[in-house]
Amino acid sequence: MTSSARPGPRWEAQADLVIVGTGVAGLTAALRARELGLDVLVVTKDAADGGNTRWAQGGVAVVLGDIEADSVARHIDDTLIAGVGLCDTMATSRIIGAGPAAVARLRKLGAEFDRDSHEGDRLARTREGGHTAFRVVHAGGDATGAEVERALLAASRDGRVPMLEHHTAVDTLRTPAGEVAGLLVLDADGVPGILVAPAVLLATGGLGQLYQATSNPSVATADGVAIALRSGAPVADLEFVQFHPTVLYTGAGARGRCPLVTEAVRGEGAVLVDARGDRVMAGVHPQEDLAPRDVVSAAITRRAAALGDDHVYLDATHLSPAEFRRRFPTVLAASLAVGVDPSAAPIPVAPAAHFSCGGVVATVDGRTAVPGLYAAGEVARTGLHGANRLASNSLLEGLVVGARAAESVAADLALGLPPERRLAACQPVPTVPVADRDTLQRVMSRYAAIGRDAEGLAVVGSVLDVSTVDRPLETRELVEDAALTLTARALIAAAAARQESRGCHVRDDFPGTAPESARSLTVRLTPSGQPMIAAPAMARGAA
């Protein structure tokens, strides 16, 4: 990575804490930081509601204590099983244990969850893959993320949390000692500016746009992972990209964000069938259609390939038209748009990139290994998800870790951590390798999705090596494409080093799970800017 000779920033603002992202983690952190008296500034490259949170359908996995058959311990166990040996047990316990209080805070902010019509005031529950109990609370039937985002945005505006919409985060500002001291951004017109702050919280979401088909919106371009790597922070578990088993199939060669068919449809009794009408999950796993997502996605991929197809079907015809409309209005609208009535015919579905189980190594309090840099939400790797995320644990994590990260910043500033920092004398827009996005997505989808091998991963690396050009990050598109390029390289480095199949990471040349490999792989950048596998690094503070 080199520096551009172009002029430096032309405008400046200051805050105690700069938060990048307006999803569940970022807005929760902003609200908590304001409560604690911090001067907060939130940055988002799109409109405030343009992130991934509003697309979350299923719900929030949480044990509220009003169902005798369930318990926090049982939720923890389900999470650990889904994570296939790579969850951090302590982090998992702390996040899940804090879930009830986090949901209570969200409801106080005005979030309305669906109620059980048979149980008076009690919230309705559904069950999703990997869960052994009905514990997922939801809103609007299958529009939980939209309700969470609505409530948090309304509270942020009422609380006068300042936001810079359509501003793109480019890189952190760093002192000669490597401490983070602010953020370099581009405004809506591409004019560079700096946000001077002793703390920067990355809450930038996921990396679904690494692939041709994804449930993620166009903004999910791994910006936070790239910013963290260039700032000196390690990332871990990037090889574990969860493919949601049931994204609406809209035809061969579908690109970009594809409508999600929430797992809760299977929680209400729908089953996966192939083109012949045979059950896909029968005999594959004890939980059959509600097996963990990695198991279901792999089973769909195998069955479709065996029949020469590229999709299967989700049969929910046992639900009446009225029941399907009440419970799954979002899925119904998307299905009808492609000419399928779910109450009369099975829904065509296929796996698509959905969630990054890994990310910036961070504690459950949001601290990373770099002073002044914090991370929360999907961009962070707290140890909750391991090798495969348990369904609906993501909104929970954003609520819990977002609030705790704000508390960490307040505590660190109160203690004088970090000290007064001097920016490096010149921090212009950086120049970094950028690959063609279409080329990157095609090779990642072909060789680094479900089913990988050494030869294919090497092909991805070779294609990226010959197709990248050093470009100054002067536009949002270049920032995004550079982030995808760097993150793809880090992901394939980890995927090549993990010579086993575990959770979301399936190696066709190493189909077995190796007990000795039950550890996370950490990636850092070399001085020349190349991702490399590094020794495990703990973030600051206890996990």
C-alpha positions as CSV (number, residue, x, y, z in Angstrom):
1,M,0.0,0.0,0.0
2,T,1.3,3.4,-0.9
3,S,0.1,7.0,-0.4
4,S,-1.3,9.2,-3.1
5,A,0.4,12.4,-4.0
6,R,-2.9,14.1,-4.4
7,P,-4.0,16.8,-2.0
8,G,-5.1,15.9,1.5
9,P,-8.4,16.4,3.3
10,R,-10.2,19.7,2.7
11,W,-12.6,19.7,5.7
12,E,-12.6,18.5,9.3
13,A,-14.9,17.7,12.2
14,Q,-14.3,16.4,15.7
15,A,-16.0,14.0,18.1
16,D,-15.3,11.7,21.1
17,L,-16.5,8.7,19.1
18,V,-17.0,8.2,15.4
19,I,-19.2,5.2,14.5
20,V,-19.2,3.8,11.0
21,G,-22.5,2.2,10.2
22,T,-26.2,2.6,11.0
23,G,-27.3,-0.9,11.5
24,V,-28.3,-2.5,14.8
25,A,-24.8,-2.5,16.3
26,G,-23.9,1.1,15.2
27,L,-27.1,2.7,16.3
28,T,-27.2,0.8,19.5
29,A,-23.7,2.0,20.2
30,A,-24.6,5.6,19.3
31,L,-27.6,5.7,21.6
32,R,-25.6,4.2,24.5
33,A,-22.7,6.5,24.0
34,R,-25.0,9.6,24.0
35,E,-26.5,8.3,27.3
36,L,-23.0,8.2,28.7
37,G,-22.3,11.8,27.7
38,L,-20.0,11.2,24.7
39,D,-19.9,13.5,21.7
40,V,-20.9,11.0,18.9
41,L,-20.8,11.3,15.1
42,V,-22.2,8.5,13.0
43,V,-21.1,8.0,9.4
44,T,-22.8,5.9,6.7
45,K,-22.0,5.7,3.0
46,D,-25.7,5.3,2.1
47,A,-29.0,6.5,3.5
48,A,-29.3,5.8,7.3
49,D,-31.6,2.9,6.7
50,G,-29.6,1.4,3.8
51,G,-27.7,-1.3,5.6
52,N,-28.3,-5.0,6.2
53,T,-30.3,-4.8,9.5
54,R,-33.6,-3.9,7.8
55,W,-33.4,-7.0,5.6
56,A,-33.2,-9.5,8.6
57,Q,-36.4,-11.5,8.5
58,G,-36.2,-14.2,11.1
59,G,-35.9,-12.5,14.5
60,V,-33.9,-12.2,17.6
61,A,-32.8,-15.4,19.4
62,V,-33.3,-14.8,23.1
63,V,-34.4,-16.5,26.3
64,L,-36.8,-14.2,28.1
65,G,-37.6,-16.6,31.0
66,D,-41.3,-17.0,30.3
67,I,-41.1,-20.4,28.7
68,E,-40.3,-23.1,31.2
69,A,-38.9,-25.6,28.7
70,D,-36.1,-23.2,27.6
71,S,-33.1,-21.7,29.3
72,V,-30.1,-19.6,28.7
73,A,-27.9,-22.6,29.2
74,R,-29.8,-24.5,26.4
75,H,-29.4,-21.5,24.1
76,I,-25.6,-21.5,24.8
77,D,-25.4,-25.2,24.1
78,D,-27.2,-24.8,20.7
79,T,-24.8,-22.0,19.8
80,L,-21.7,-24.0,20.7
81,I,-23.0,-27.0,18.7
82,A,-23.7,-24.9,15.6
83,G,-20.2,-23.4,15.9
84,V,-18.5,-26.8,15.6
85,G,-15.8,-26.3,18.2
86,L,-14.7,-22.7,17.3
87,C,-17.0,-20.6,19.5
88,D,-15.4,-18.9,22.4
89,T,-17.4,-20.3,25.3
90,M,-16.9,-17.4,27.6
91,A,-17.9,-14.8,25.0
92,T,-20.9,-16.9,23.9
93,S,-22.1,-17.1,27.5
94,R,-21.7,-13.4,28.1
95,I,-23.5,-12.3,24.9
96,I,-26.4,-14.7,25.2
97,G,-26.7,-14.1,29.0
98,A,-27.0,-10.3,28.2
99,G,-29.7,-10.9,25.6
100,P,-32.9,-10.4,27.8
101,A,-31.7,-7.0,29.0
102,A,-30.7,-6.0,25.5
103,V,-34.1,-6.9,24.1
104,A,-35.8,-5.1,27.0
105,R,-33.9,-1.9,26.2
106,L,-34.9,-2.2,22.6
107,R,-38.5,-2.5,23.5
108,K,-38.3,0.6,25.7
109,L,-37.1,2.4,22.6
110,G,-40.3,1.5,20.9
111,A,-39.6,-1.7,19.0
112,E,-42.9,-3.8,18.7
113,F,-42.5,-7.5,18.6
114,D,-45.3,-9.9,17.6
115,R,-47.4,-11.3,20.4
116,D,-48.8,-14.8,20.9
117,S,-52.5,-14.5,20.3
118,H,-53.1,-17.5,22.6
119,E,-51.0,-16.3,25.5
120,G,-52.2,-12.8,26.1
121,D,-49.2,-10.4,26.5
122,R,-46.5,-12.9,25.9
123,L,-44.3,-12.5,22.8
124,A,-44.7,-15.0,20.0
125,R,-41.9,-17.4,19.3
126,T,-40.7,-19.4,16.3
127,R,-37.9,-21.9,15.9
128,E,-35.1,-21.9,13.3
129,G,-32.3,-24.1,12.2
130,G,-30.0,-25.4,15.0
131,H,-32.4,-24.3,17.8
132,T,-33.8,-27.0,20.1
133,A,-36.6,-24.7,21.4
134,F,-39.0,-22.0,20.2
135,R,-37.1,-18.9,21.3
136,V,-36.9,-16.5,18.3
137,V,-39.0,-13.4,18.8
138,H,-40.0,-11.6,15.7
139,A,-41.8,-8.5,14.4
140,G,-44.2,-8.0,11.5
141,G,-44.2,-11.7,10.9
142,D,-41.0,-11.8,8.9
143,A,-39.9,-8.2,9.1
144,T,-38.0,-8.1,12.3
145,G,-34.9,-6.3,11.0
146,A,-37.1,-3.5,9.5
147,E,-38.8,-3.0,12.9
148,V,-35.5,-3.0,14.8
149,E,-34.0,-0.5,12.3
150,R,-37.1,1.7,12.5
151,A,-37.1,1.8,16.3
152,L,-33.3,2.6,16.5
153,L,-33.4,5.2,13.8
154,A,-36.4,6.9,15.5
155,A,-34.7,6.9,18.8
156,S,-31.4,8.3,17.3
157,R,-33.3,11.1,15.6
158,D,-35.2,11.9,18.7
159,G,-31.9,11.9,20.6
160,R,-30.3,14.1,18.1
161,V,-27.5,11.7,17.2
162,P,-25.6,13.5,14.4
163,M,-25.3,11.5,11.2
164,L,-23.3,12.0,8.1
165,E,-25.2,10.2,5.4
166,H,-23.7,9.4,2.0
167,H,-20.2,9.7,3.5
168,T,-17.8,6.9,2.8
169,A,-15.2,5.8,5.3
170,V,-11.9,5.4,3.6
171,D,-9.2,4.7,6.3
172,T,-8.4,5.4,9.9
173,L,-6.2,8.3,10.8
174,R,-3.2,6.9,12.8
175,T,-0.4,8.3,14.9
176,P,3.2,7.4,14.2
177,A,2.8,4.8,17.0
178,G,-0.1,3.2,15.2
179,E,-2.9,4.4,17.4
180,V,-6.2,5.3,15.8
181,A,-7.0,9.0,16.1
182,G,-9.9,9.5,13.6
183,L,-11.2,8.7,10.2
184,L,-10.6,9.8,6.7
185,V,-13.9,10.0,4.7
186,L,-15.3,11.1,1.4
187,D,-18.4,13.3,1.4
188,A,-21.3,12.9,-1.0
189,D,-19.4,14.7,-3.7
190,G,-16.2,12.8,-3.2
191,V,-14.4,15.5,-1.3
192,P,-12.0,14.1,1.3
193,G,-12.3,15.2,4.9
194,I,-11.1,14.0,8.3
195,L,-13.1,13.2,11.5
196,V,-10.7,13.7,14.4
197,A,-11.6,11.4,17.3
198,P,-9.8,9.3,19.9
199,A,-12.1,6.3,19.2
200,V,-13.5,4.8,16.0
201,L,-16.1,2.0,16.1
202,L,-16.5,-0.1,13.0
203,A,-20.1,-1.4,12.6
204,T,-20.0,-1.8,8.9
205,G,-21.8,-5.1,8.5
206,G,-20.8,-8.0,6.2
207,L,-19.2,-9.0,3.0
208,G,-21.9,-10.7,0.9
209,Q,-20.9,-8.7,-2.2
210,L,-17.9,-10.9,-2.5
211,Y,-20.2,-13.3,-4.3
212,Q,-22.5,-13.0,-7.3
213,A,-25.7,-13.9,-5.4
214,T,-26.3,-12.8,-1.8
215,S,-29.0,-11.9,0.6
216,N,-27.0,-8.8,1.5
217,P,-27.7,-5.3,0.0
218,S,-25.2,-3.6,-2.3
219,V,-23.5,-1.8,0.7
220,A,-22.1,-5.1,2.1
221,T,-18.7,-4.7,0.6
222,A,-16.4,-5.6,3.6
223,D,-15.3,-2.0,4.1
224,G,-14.7,-2.5,7.8
225,V,-12.6,-5.6,7.4
226,A,-10.3,-3.8,5.0
227,I,-10.1,-0.6,7.2
228,A,-9.2,-2.8,10.2
229,L,-6.5,-4.8,8.3
230,R,-4.9,-1.6,7.0
231,S,-5.0,-0.2,10.6
232,G,-3.0,-3.1,11.9
233,A,-5.8,-5.1,13.4
234,P,-6.0,-8.9,12.9
235,V,-9.1,-10.6,11.5
236,A,-10.1,-14.2,12.1
237,D,-12.5,-16.9,10.9
238,L,-13.0,-15.2,7.5
239,E,-13.2,-18.6,5.8
240,F,-16.5,-19.2,7.5
241,V,-19.0,-17.5,5.2
242,Q,-22.5,-18.7,5.9
243,F,-24.7,-19.4,2.9
244,H,-28.4,-19.1,3.7
245,P,-30.0,-22.3,2.4
246,T,-33.2,-20.7,1.1
247,V,-32.9,-17.5,-1.0
248,L,-35.6,-17.1,-3.6
249,Y,-34.4,-18.5,-6.9
250,T,-35.1,-16.0,-9.6
251,G,-33.3,-17.8,-12.5
252,A,-29.9,-18.9,-13.6
253,G,-27.1,-16.3,-13.2
254,A,-29.0,-14.2,-10.6
255,R,-26.8,-11.3,-9.4
256,G,-26.7,-9.0,-6.4
257,R,-29.2,-9.1,-3.5
258,C,-31.7,-11.9,-3.8
259,P,-34.9,-12.0,-1.7
260,L,-34.5,-14.1,1.5
261,V,-36.9,-16.9,2.4
262,T,-36.6,-16.9,6.1
263,E,-35.7,-20.0,8.0
264,A,-38.8,-19.5,10.1
265,V,-40.9,-20.9,7.1
266,R,-39.2,-24.2,7.9
267,G,-39.8,-23.5,11.6
268,E,-43.5,-23.5,10.8
269,G,-43.3,-26.9,9.1
270,A,-42.2,-26.3,5.5
271,V,-39.8,-28.9,4.0
272,L,-37.2,-28.9,1.2
273,V,-37.9,-31.1,-1.8
274,D,-36.1,-31.6,-5.1
275,A,-37.5,-31.4,-8.6
276,R,-38.9,-35.0,-8.2
277,G,-40.7,-34.1,-5.0
278,D,-38.3,-36.1,-2.8
279,R,-37.3,-34.7,0.6
280,V,-33.8,-33.2,0.6
281,M,-33.0,-33.4,4.3
282,A,-34.6,-36.7,5.2
283,G,-31.8,-38.9,6.7
284,V,-29.2,-36.2,6.4
285,H,-29.4,-34.8,10.0
286,P,-31.4,-35.6,13.1
287,Q,-33.1,-32.2,12.9
288,E,-33.8,-32.6,9.1
289,D,-35.0,-29.4,7.6
290,L,-34.1,-27.5,10.8
291,A,-30.5,-28.6,10.8
292,P,-27.8,-25.9,11.1
293,R,-27.5,-23.8,8.0
294,D,-24.2,-25.1,6.9
295,V,-25.6,-28.6,6.8
296,V,-28.7,-27.6,4.9
297,S,-26.9,-25.5,2.4
298,A,-24.4,-28.3,1.6
299,A,-27.2,-30.8,1.3
300,I,-29.1,-28.6,-1.2
301,T,-25.9,-28.1,-3.2
302,R,-25.2,-31.8,-3.4
303,R,-28.8,-32.7,-4.3
304,A,-29.1,-30.1,-7.0
305,A,-25.8,-31.0,-8.5
306,A,-26.7,-34.7,-8.5
307,L,-29.9,-33.9,-10.5
308,G,-28.2,-31.4,-12.8
309,D,-30.2,-28.5,-11.3
310,D,-29.1,-25.3,-9.6
311,H,-32.0,-25.1,-7.1
312,V,-34.5,-27.0,-5.1
313,Y,-38.0,-26.2,-3.7
314,L,-39.4,-25.2,-0.3
315,D,-42.9,-26.8,0.2
316,A,-45.0,-24.7,2.5
317,T,-48.3,-25.6,0.9
318,H,-49.5,-27.0,4.3
319,L,-50.0,-23.4,5.5
320,S,-53.3,-21.8,4.5
321,P,-53.2,-18.6,2.3
322,A,-54.3,-16.5,5.2
323,E,-51.8,-18.0,7.6
324,F,-48.9,-17.6,5.2
325,R,-49.9,-14.0,4.5
326,R,-50.1,-13.2,8.2
327,R,-46.9,-14.9,9.2
328,F,-44.7,-14.2,6.1
329,P,-45.9,-11.1,4.3
330,T,-42.4,-10.3,3.0
331,V,-41.8,-13.8,1.6
332,L,-45.2,-13.8,0.1
333,A,-44.7,-10.5,-1.8
334,A,-41.3,-11.7,-3.1
335,S,-42.7,-15.0,-4.2
336,L,-45.7,-13.5,-6.0
337,A,-43.4,-11.1,-7.8
338,V,-41.8,-14.1,-9.5
339,G,-45.1,-15.8,-10.2
340,V,-45.2,-18.3,-7.3
341,D,-48.1,-18.6,-4.8
342,P,-46.5,-20.3,-1.8
343,S,-49.8,-21.7,-0.6
344,A,-50.4,-23.4,-3.9
345,A,-46.9,-24.4,-5.1
346,P,-43.4,-24.9,-3.6
347,I,-41.1,-21.9,-3.6
348,P,-37.9,-22.3,-5.8
349,V,-34.9,-21.7,-3.5
350,A,-31.1,-21.9,-3.6
351,P,-28.2,-21.1,-1.2
352,A,-26.6,-17.6,-1.4
353,A,-24.0,-15.8,0.6
354,H,-25.6,-14.5,3.8
355,F,-23.4,-13.9,6.8
356,S,-19.7,-13.6,7.7
357,C,-19.0,-15.6,10.9
358,G,-15.6,-14.1,11.1
359,G,-14.3,-10.5,11.0
360,V,-12.2,-8.1,13.1
361,V,-10.9,-9.8,16.2
362,A,-12.8,-8.0,19.1
363,T,-13.8,-8.7,22.6
364,V,-17.5,-8.8,23.7
365,D,-16.8,-5.2,24.8
366,G,-15.8,-4.2,21.2
367,R,-12.1,-3.7,21.8
368,T,-9.6,-4.7,19.1
369,A,-5.9,-5.1,19.3
370,V,-5.4,-1.5,18.0
371,P,-5.8,1.3,20.5
372,G,-8.6,3.6,19.6
373,L,-10.3,1.0,17.2
374,Y,-13.4,-0.8,18.2
375,A,-15.7,-3.2,16.3
376,A,-19.3,-4.5,16.8
377,G,-21.9,-6.4,14.8
378,E,-21.2,-8.6,11.8
379,V,-17.9,-6.9,11.0
380,A,-16.5,-8.2,14.4
381,R,-15.4,-11.6,15.3
382,T,-16.2,-11.9,19.0
383,G,-16.2,-15.7,19.2
384,L,-20.0,-16.1,19.3
385,H,-20.4,-17.7,15.9
386,G,-17.4,-20.0,15.5
387,A,-17.6,-22.0,12.3
388,N,-21.3,-21.5,11.7
389,R,-23.7,-18.9,13.1
390,L,-26.8,-20.1,14.9
391,A,-29.9,-18.6,13.3
392,S,-31.0,-15.2,14.7
393,N,-28.0,-14.8,16.9
394,S,-26.8,-11.8,14.8
395,L,-29.3,-9.2,15.8
396,L,-28.7,-10.3,19.4
397,E,-25.0,-9.8,19.1
398,G,-25.4,-6.4,17.6
399,L,-27.7,-5.2,20.4
400,V,-25.4,-6.6,23.1
401,V,-21.9,-5.7,21.7
402,G,-23.0,-2.4,20.3
403,A,-24.0,-1.2,23.8
404,R,-20.9,-2.7,25.5
405,A,-18.6,-1.1,22.9
406,A,-20.0,2.3,23.7
407,E,-19.4,1.6,27.4
408,S,-15.8,0.5,26.6
409,V,-15.1,3.8,24.8
410,A,-16.5,5.8,27.7
411,A,-14.4,3.9,30.2
412,D,-11.2,4.1,28.1
413,L,-11.6,7.8,27.6
414,A,-12.3,8.3,31.4
415,L,-9.1,6.5,32.2
416,G,-7.0,8.5,29.8
417,L,-6.8,5.5,27.5
418,P,-6.0,6.5,24.8
419,P,-3.7,9.5,25.5
420,E,-3.7,12.7,23.5
421,R,-2.7,11.7,20.0
422,R,-0.9,13.6,17.3
423,L,-1.8,12.7,13.7
424,A,0.9,11.8,11.2
425,A,2.0,14.9,9.4
426,C,0.5,13.9,6.1
427,Q,-2.4,11.4,5.6
428,P,-3.7,11.8,2.0
429,V,-6.1,9.4,0.3
430,P,-4.3,6.0,0.1
431,T,-3.5,4.2,-3.1
432,V,-4.2,0.4,-2.9
433,P,-4.8,-2.6,-5.2
434,V,-8.2,-2.7,-6.7
435,A,-9.7,-5.6,-8.7
436,D,-12.6,-5.6,-11.2
437,R,-15.6,-6.4,-9.1
438,D,-17.4,-8.6,-11.7
439,T,-14.2,-10.7,-12.2
440,L,-13.8,-11.0,-8.4
441,Q,-17.3,-12.1,-7.8
442,R,-17.3,-14.7,-10.6
443,V,-14.1,-16.4,-9.3
444,M,-15.2,-16.2,-5.7
445,S,-18.5,-17.7,-6.5
446,R,-17.0,-20.5,-8.6
447,Y,-14.1,-21.4,-6.4
448,A,-14.6,-20.0,-2.8
449,A,-18.2,-20.5,-2.1
450,I,-19.7,-23.9,-0.9
451,G,-17.2,-26.5,-1.8
452,R,-13.5,-25.4,-2.1
453,D,-10.3,-27.1,-2.9
454,A,-6.6,-26.1,-3.1
455,E,-6.6,-25.8,-6.9
456,G,-9.6,-23.5,-7.0
457,L,-8.4,-21.3,-4.2
458,A,-5.1,-20.9,-6.1
459,V,-7.1,-19.9,-9.2
460,V,-8.8,-17.1,-7.2
461,G,-5.4,-15.9,-6.0
462,S,-3.9,-15.9,-9.5
463,V,-6.9,-14.1,-11.0
464,L,-6.7,-11.4,-8.3
465,D,-2.9,-11.0,-8.8
466,V,-3.2,-10.3,-12.5
467,S,-6.4,-8.3,-12.4
468,T,-5.6,-5.7,-9.7
469,V,-4.4,-2.2,-10.4
470,D,-3.2,0.3,-7.8
471,R,-5.8,3.1,-7.6
472,P,-6.2,6.1,-5.2
473,L,-9.4,5.7,-3.2
474,E,-11.1,8.8,-4.5
475,T,-14.6,7.5,-4.9
476,R,-17.1,5.3,-3.0
477,E,-16.9,2.6,-5.8
478,L,-13.1,2.4,-5.5
479,V,-13.2,2.2,-1.7
480,E,-15.7,-0.7,-2.0
481,D,-13.8,-2.5,-4.7
482,A,-10.5,-2.2,-2.8
483,A,-12.2,-3.6,0.3
484,L,-13.6,-6.5,-1.6
485,T,-10.1,-7.2,-3.2
486,L,-8.3,-7.1,0.2
487,T,-10.9,-9.2,2.0
488,A,-11.1,-11.8,-0.8
489,R,-7.3,-12.2,-0.5
490,A,-7.5,-12.6,3.3
491,L,-10.4,-15.1,2.9
492,I,-8.7,-17.3,0.5
493,A,-5.5,-17.3,2.5
494,A,-7.5,-18.6,5.5
495,A,-9.5,-21.0,3.4
496,A,-6.3,-22.5,1.9
497,A,-4.7,-22.9,5.3
498,R,-7.7,-24.6,6.8
499,Q,-7.2,-28.1,5.4
500,E,-10.4,-29.6,6.7
501,S,-14.2,-29.2,6.4
502,R,-15.8,-27.5,9.4
503,G,-19.1,-25.6,9.6
504,C,-19.5,-23.2,6.7
505,H,-16.0,-24.1,5.3
506,V,-16.3,-27.1,3.1
507,R,-13.1,-28.5,1.4
508,D,-13.8,-31.0,-1.3
509,D,-10.2,-32.2,-1.0
510,F,-10.3,-32.4,2.8
511,P,-13.9,-33.7,3.5
512,G,-13.2,-34.7,7.1
513,T,-13.1,-32.5,10.3
514,A,-9.6,-32.5,11.9
515,P,-9.8,-32.4,15.7
516,E,-6.4,-30.8,15.9
517,S,-7.7,-27.9,13.7
518,A,-10.3,-26.7,16.3
519,R,-8.8,-23.2,16.5
520,S,-9.3,-19.9,14.7
521,L,-6.9,-18.7,12.0
522,T,-5.8,-15.1,12.3
523,V,-4.9,-13.0,9.3
524,R,-2.8,-9.8,9.4
525,L,-1.2,-7.7,6.7
526,T,2.5,-7.9,6.0
527,P,4.5,-4.6,5.7
528,S,3.9,-4.8,1.9
529,G,0.1,-5.1,2.4
530,Q,-0.3,-8.8,1.7
531,P,-2.6,-10.9,4.0
532,M,-0.8,-13.7,5.8
533,I,-1.7,-16.2,8.5
534,A,-0.4,-15.0,11.8
535,A,-0.2,-16.3,15.3
536,P,-3.5,-15.8,17.3
537,A,-3.8,-12.3,18.7
538,M,-6.0,-11.3,21.5
539,A,-7.9,-8.1,21.4
540,R,-7.4,-5.6,24.3
541,G,-9.4,-6.6,27.4
542,A,-10.9,-9.9,28.4
543,A,-13.1,-11.7,26.0
